[in-house]
Structures are given as C-alpha cells and as structure tokens.
Amino acid sequence: MTAVGVVDMIVTEMCVIEVTKDGLLVTEIAPETTKEEVLAATQADLKFVDDLKVMNV
C-alpha cells in the first residue's frame, strides 16, 4: 500500500495507467487485450489516451 499522492504510475498485466490530477489515464494496453476487458476488470473510472500504445511484453 502507499499514501495518497505518492504513486504516479500503475503497471498491471493488462495495462499501464498514469495517475494524473484529472484521474487515471490508460496509456498502454497489453497485446490482445481490449479496452472493454480493462474496464470490466476494475471499478475505477479510467480514461484512455487517444494514441493508446500496445505494451511491449
């Protein structure tokens, strides 16, 4: 666990999420994973960048 304001990036097997002042922003997604799958896996309010990249795994 961590304190509020300490984490600026979250990396999971599904995606990379940047923690911004405006919320959680998905910047990269795993190959063969859809936005819908990422959204279904969490209750967090995620936003996706327009130029979403595929993670290099």
Biopython code that builds the backbone (N, CA, C, O; Angstrom):
import numpy as np
from Bio.PDB.StructureBuilder import StructureBuilder

atoms = [
    (1, "MET", "N", (0.840, -1.183, 0.000)),
    (1, "MET", "CA", (0.000, 0.000, 0.000)),
    (1, "MET", "C", (0.885, 1.247, 0.000)),
    (1, "MET", "O", (2.076, 1.195, 0.306)),
    (2, "THR", "N", (0.275, 2.330, -0.344)),
    (2, "THR", "CA", (1.010, 3.593, -0.410)),
    (2, "THR", "C", (0.085, 4.738, 0.005)),
    (2, "THR", "O", (-1.129, 4.569, 0.110)),
    (3, "ALA", "N", (0.666, 5.866, 0.229)),
    (3, "ALA", "CA", (-0.102, 7.038, 0.635)),
    (3, "ALA", "C", (-0.613, 7.792, -0.586)),
    (3, "ALA", "O", (-0.114, 7.611, -1.696)),
    (4, "VAL", "N", (-1.604, 8.631, -0.369)),
    (4, "VAL", "CA", (-2.167, 9.449, -1.441)),
    (4, "VAL", "C", (-1.090, 10.379, -1.993)),
    (4, "VAL", "O", (-0.342, 11.001, -1.238)),
    (5, "GLY", "N", (-1.025, 10.465, -3.324)),
    (5, "GLY", "CA", (-0.096, 11.383, -3.962)),
    (5, "GLY", "C", (1.311, 10.851, -4.159)),
    (5, "GLY", "O", (2.173, 11.574, -4.660)),
    (6, "VAL", "N", (1.568, 9.601, -3.776)),
    (6, "VAL", "CA", (2.910, 9.042, -3.888)),
    (6, "VAL", "C", (3.108, 8.307, -5.211)),
    (6, "VAL", "O", (4.190, 8.371, -5.793)),
    (7, "VAL", "N", (2.095, 7.622, -5.687)),
    (7, "VAL", "CA", (2.188, 6.822, -6.908)),
    (7, "VAL", "C", (1.808, 7.671, -8.114)),
    (7, "VAL", "O", (0.814, 8.396, -8.086)),
    (8, "ASP", "N", (2.621, 7.573, -9.190)),
    (8, "ASP", "CA", (2.268, 8.309, -10.405)),
    (8, "ASP", "C", (2.059, 7.388, -11.602)),
    (8, "ASP", "O", (1.663, 7.839, -12.677)),
    (9, "MET", "N", (2.332, 6.072, -11.411)),
    (9, "MET", "CA", (2.107, 5.113, -12.485)),
    (9, "MET", "C", (1.756, 3.753, -11.889)),
    (9, "MET", "O", (2.330, 3.334, -10.884)),
    (10, "ILE", "N", (0.804, 3.072, -12.526)),
    (10, "ILE", "CA", (0.402, 1.727, -12.124)),
    (10, "ILE", "C", (0.604, 0.825, -13.333)),
    (10, "ILE", "O", (0.110, 1.114, -14.423)),
    (11, "VAL", "N", (1.337, -0.276, -13.133)),
    (11, "VAL", "CA", (1.584, -1.225, -14.215)),
    (11, "VAL", "C", (0.974, -2.564, -13.824)),
    (11, "VAL", "O", (1.300, -3.115, -12.772)),
    (12, "THR", "N", (0.086, -3.088, -14.669)),
    (12, "THR", "CA", (-0.528, -4.392, -14.441)),
    (12, "THR", "C", (-0.277, -5.268, -15.659)),
    (12, "THR", "O", (0.327, -4.825, -16.636)),
    (13, "GLU", "N", (-0.744, -6.514, -15.599)),
    (13, "GLU", "CA", (-0.601, -7.398, -16.752)),
    (13, "GLU", "C", (-1.503, -6.970, -17.904)),
    (13, "GLU", "O", (-1.323, -7.424, -19.034)),
    (14, "MET", "N", (-2.472, -6.100, -17.626)),
    (14, "MET", "CA", (-3.410, -5.656, -18.659)),
    (14, "MET", "C", (-3.072, -4.308, -19.266)),
    (14, "MET", "O", (-3.316, -4.072, -20.450)),
    (15, "CYS", "N", (-2.503, -3.413, -18.446)),
    (15, "CYS", "CA", (-2.293, -2.058, -18.954)),
    (15, "CYS", "C", (-1.346, -1.253, -18.073)),
    (15, "CYS", "O", (-0.971, -1.662, -16.975)),
    (16, "VAL", "N", (-0.974, -0.089, -18.604)),
    (16, "VAL", "CA", (-0.192, 0.899, -17.864)),
    (16, "VAL", "C", (-1.101, 2.101, -17.643)),
    (16, "VAL", "O", (-1.718, 2.611, -18.577)),
    (17, "ILE", "N", (-1.172, 2.545, -16.386)),
    (17, "ILE", "CA", (-2.067, 3.638, -16.011)),
    (17, "ILE", "C", (-1.247, 4.751, -15.376)),
    (17, "ILE", "O", (-0.493, 4.510, -14.434)),
    (18, "GLU", "N", (-1.391, 5.957, -15.884)),
    (18, "GLU", "CA", (-0.769, 7.123, -15.263)),
    (18, "GLU", "C", (-1.776, 7.751, -14.309)),
    (18, "GLU", "O", (-2.949, 7.921, -14.643)),
    (19, "VAL", "N", (-1.298, 8.090, -13.119)),
    (19, "VAL", "CA", (-2.130, 8.768, -12.132)),
    (19, "VAL", "C", (-1.916, 10.263, -12.326)),
    (19, "VAL", "O", (-0.820, 10.774, -12.095)),
    (20, "THR", "N", (-2.970, 10.964, -12.752)),
    (20, "THR", "CA", (-2.867, 12.397, -13.023)),
    (20, "THR", "C", (-3.792, 13.162, -12.086)),
    (20, "THR", "O", (-4.602, 12.567, -11.376)),
    (21, "LYS", "N", (-3.668, 14.465, -12.089)),
    (21, "LYS", "CA", (-4.559, 15.285, -11.253)),
    (21, "LYS", "C", (-6.009, 15.176, -11.712)),
    (21, "LYS", "O", (-6.935, 15.447, -10.948)),
    (22, "ASP", "N", (-6.196, 14.773, -12.978)),
    (22, "ASP", "CA", (-7.544, 14.634, -13.526)),
    (22, "ASP", "C", (-8.092, 13.218, -13.421)),
    (22, "ASP", "O", (-9.236, 12.971, -13.800)),
    (23, "GLY", "N", (-7.293, 12.286, -12.912)),
    (23, "GLY", "CA", (-7.763, 10.915, -12.755)),
    (23, "GLY", "C", (-6.788, 9.902, -13.325)),
    (23, "GLY", "O", (-5.614, 10.200, -13.546)),
    (24, "LEU", "N", (-7.298, 8.696, -13.560)),
    (24, "LEU", "CA", (-6.482, 7.583, -14.036)),
    (24, "LEU", "C", (-6.542, 7.501, -15.555)),
    (24, "LEU", "O", (-7.623, 7.420, -16.140)),
    (25, "LEU", "N", (-5.374, 7.523, -16.188)),
    (25, "LEU", "CA", (-5.271, 7.595, -17.639)),
    (25, "LEU", "C", (-4.500, 6.381, -18.163)),
    (25, "LEU", "O", (-3.314, 6.223, -17.874)),
    (26, "VAL", "N", (-5.174, 5.531, -18.930)),
    (26, "VAL", "CA", (-4.537, 4.354, -19.516)),
    (26, "VAL", "C", (-3.735, 4.801, -20.733)),
    (26, "VAL", "O", (-4.277, 5.390, -21.668)),
    (27, "THR", "N", (-2.425, 4.509, -20.707)),
    (27, "THR", "CA", (-1.538, 4.943, -21.787)),
    (27, "THR", "C", (-1.056, 3.789, -22.657)),
    (27, "THR", "O", (-0.694, 3.990, -23.816)),
    (28, "GLU", "N", (-1.053, 2.574, -22.094)),
    (28, "GLU", "CA", (-0.633, 1.391, -22.847)),
    (28, "GLU", "C", (-1.541, 0.227, -22.469)),
    (28, "GLU", "O", (-2.044, 0.151, -21.349)),
    (29, "ILE", "N", (-1.740, -0.675, -23.421)),
    (29, "ILE", "CA", (-2.597, -1.832, -23.188)),
    (29, "ILE", "C", (-1.871, -3.081, -23.687)),
    (29, "ILE", "O", (-1.130, -3.022, -24.668)),
    (30, "ALA", "N", (-2.085, -4.202, -23.014)),
    (30, "ALA", "CA", (-1.426, -5.452, -23.396)),
    (30, "ALA", "C", (-1.929, -5.935, -24.756)),
    (30, "ALA", "O", (-3.076, -5.688, -25.128)),
    (31, "PRO", "N", (-1.060, -6.623, -25.490)),
    (31, "PRO", "CA", (-1.493, -7.184, -26.773)),
    (31, "PRO", "C", (-2.691, -8.110, -26.560)),
    (31, "PRO", "O", (-2.770, -8.813, -25.552)),
    (32, "GLU", "N", (-3.602, -8.104, -27.499)),
    (32, "GLU", "CA", (-4.774, -8.990, -27.459)),
    (32, "GLU", "C", (-5.762, -8.634, -26.344)),
    (32, "GLU", "O", (-6.694, -9.395, -26.082)),
    (33, "THR", "N", (-5.567, -7.481, -25.682)),
    (33, "THR", "CA", (-6.481, -7.025, -24.634)),
    (33, "THR", "C", (-7.273, -5.843, -25.170)),
    (33, "THR", "O", (-6.729, -4.977, -25.856)),
    (34, "THR", "N", (-8.561, -5.814, -24.850)),
    (34, "THR", "CA", (-9.413, -4.725, -25.324)),
    (34, "THR", "C", (-9.661, -3.707, -24.212)),
    (34, "THR", "O", (-9.481, -3.998, -23.029)),
    (35, "LYS", "N", (-10.071, -2.526, -24.613)),
    (35, "LYS", "CA", (-10.465, -1.507, -23.638)),
    (35, "LYS", "C", (-11.597, -2.032, -22.761)),
    (35, "LYS", "O", (-11.621, -1.788, -21.555)),
    (36, "GLU", "N", (-12.527, -2.748, -23.370)),
    (36, "GLU", "CA", (-13.676, -3.279, -22.639)),
    (36, "GLU", "C", (-13.236, -4.255, -21.548)),
    (36, "GLU", "O", (-13.807, -4.259, -20.457)),
    (37, "GLU", "N", (-12.226, -5.082, -21.835)),
    (37, "GLU", "CA", (-11.718, -6.029, -20.837)),
    (37, "GLU", "C", (-11.061, -5.295, -19.669)),
    (37, "GLU", "O", (-11.234, -5.679, -18.512)),
    (38, "VAL", "N", (-10.314, -4.249, -19.975)),
    (38, "VAL", "CA", (-9.677, -3.458, -18.922)),
    (38, "VAL", "C", (-10.745, -2.816, -18.041)),
    (38, "VAL", "O", (-10.654, -2.874, -16.814)),
    (39, "LEU", "N", (-11.741, -2.214, -18.649)),
    (39, "LEU", "CA", (-12.811, -1.567, -17.886)),
    (39, "LEU", "C", (-13.589, -2.564, -17.036)),
    (39, "LEU", "O", (-13.992, -2.239, -15.919)),
    (40, "ALA", "N", (-13.806, -3.773, -17.547)),
    (40, "ALA", "CA", (-14.556, -4.791, -16.813)),
    (40, "ALA", "C", (-13.769, -5.329, -15.616)),
    (40, "ALA", "O", (-14.356, -5.882, -14.687)),
    (41, "ALA", "N", (-12.448, -5.170, -15.636)),
    (41, "ALA", "CA", (-11.599, -5.723, -14.586)),
    (41, "ALA", "C", (-11.463, -4.813, -13.366)),
    (41, "ALA", "O", (-10.846, -5.205, -12.375)),
    (42, "THR", "N", (-12.025, -3.614, -13.421)),
    (42, "THR", "CA", (-11.878, -2.671, -12.315)),
    (42, "THR", "C", (-13.137, -1.824, -12.157)),
    (42, "THR", "O", (-13.940, -1.684, -13.080)),
    (43, "GLN", "N", (-13.280, -1.275, -10.980)),
    (43, "GLN", "CA", (-14.372, -0.329, -10.743)),
    (43, "GLN", "C", (-13.878, 1.109, -10.855)),
    (43, "GLN", "O", (-14.652, 2.056, -10.715)),
    (44, "ALA", "N", (-12.584, 1.259, -11.108)),
    (44, "ALA", "CA", (-12.010, 2.603, -11.222)),
    (44, "ALA", "C", (-12.540, 3.306, -12.468)),
    (44, "ALA", "O", (-12.882, 2.664, -13.461)),
    (45, "ASP", "N", (-12.601, 4.620, -12.399)),
    (45, "ASP", "CA", (-13.018, 5.441, -13.536)),
    (45, "ASP", "C", (-11.786, 5.708, -14.400)),
    (45, "ASP", "O", (-11.020, 6.634, -14.135)),
    (46, "LEU", "N", (-11.605, 4.890, -15.432)),
    (46, "LEU", "CA", (-10.437, 5.002, -16.300)),
    (46, "LEU", "C", (-10.755, 5.803, -17.547)),
    (46, "LEU", "O", (-11.858, 5.737, -18.090)),
    (47, "LYS", "N", (-9.757, 6.564, -17.991)),
    (47, "LYS", "CA", (-9.826, 7.252, -19.278)),
    (47, "LYS", "C", (-8.680, 6.707, -20.120)),
    (47, "LYS", "O", (-7.657, 6.292, -19.575)),
    (48, "PHE", "N", (-8.839, 6.703, -21.436)),
    (48, "PHE", "CA", (-7.824, 6.191, -22.346)),
    (48, "PHE", "C", (-7.272, 7.330, -23.196)),
    (48, "PHE", "O", (-8.023, 8.186, -23.663)),
    (49, "VAL", "N", (-5.947, 7.335, -23.395)),
    (49, "VAL", "CA", (-5.348, 8.335, -24.277)),
    (49, "VAL", "C", (-5.772, 8.049, -25.711)),
    (49, "VAL", "O", (-6.081, 6.910, -26.060)),
    (50, "ASP", "N", (-5.785, 9.086, -26.537)),
    (50, "ASP", "CA", (-6.162, 8.919, -27.942)),
    (50, "ASP", "C", (-5.167, 8.052, -28.704)),
    (50, "ASP", "O", (-5.548, 7.290, -29.592)),
    (51, "ASP", "N", (-3.892, 8.172, -28.352)),
    (51, "ASP", "CA", (-2.853, 7.397, -29.043)),
    (51, "ASP", "C", (-2.399, 6.212, -28.181)),
    (51, "ASP", "O", (-1.214, 6.070, -27.881)),
    (52, "LEU", "N", (-3.350, 5.371, -27.793)),
    (52, "LEU", "CA", (-3.106, 4.212, -26.936)),
    (52, "LEU", "C", (-2.072, 3.290, -27.581)),
    (52, "LEU", "O", (-2.223, 2.877, -28.731)),
    (53, "LYS", "N", (-1.021, 2.977, -26.824)),
    (53, "LYS", "CA", (0.058, 2.131, -27.333)),
    (53, "LYS", "C", (-0.129, 0.690, -26.851)),
    (53, "LYS", "O", (-0.809, 0.444, -25.855)),
    (54, "VAL", "N", (0.479, -0.252, -27.565)),
    (54, "VAL", "CA", (0.485, -1.651, -27.153)),
    (54, "VAL", "C", (1.739, -1.882, -26.312)),
    (54, "VAL", "O", (2.841, -1.499, -26.704)),
    (55, "MET", "N", (1.555, -2.518, -25.142)),
    (55, "MET", "CA", (2.674, -2.797, -24.249)),
    (55, "MET", "C", (3.666, -3.740, -24.925)),
    (55, "MET", "O", (3.275, -4.645, -25.662)),
    (56, "ASN", "N", (4.935, -3.520, -24.668)),
    (56, "ASN", "CA", (5.988, -4.401, -25.155)),
    (56, "ASN", "C", (6.234, -5.460, -24.090)),
    (56, "ASN", "O", (6.891, -5.194, -23.084)),
    (57, "VAL", "N", (5.704, -6.666, -24.312)),
    (57, "VAL", "CA", (5.843, -7.737, -23.312)),
    (57, "VAL", "C", (6.696, -8.867, -23.812)),
    (57, "VAL", "O", (6.910, -9.844, -23.094)),
]
sb = StructureBuilder()
sb.init_structure("model")
sb.init_model(0)
sb.init_chain("A")
sb.init_seg("    ")
for serial, (resi, resn, name, xyz) in enumerate(atoms, 1):
    if name == "N":
        sb.init_residue(resn, " ", resi, " ")
    sb.init_atom(name, np.array(xyz, "f"), 0.0, 1.0, " ", f" {name:<3s}", serial, name[0])
structure = sb.get_structure()
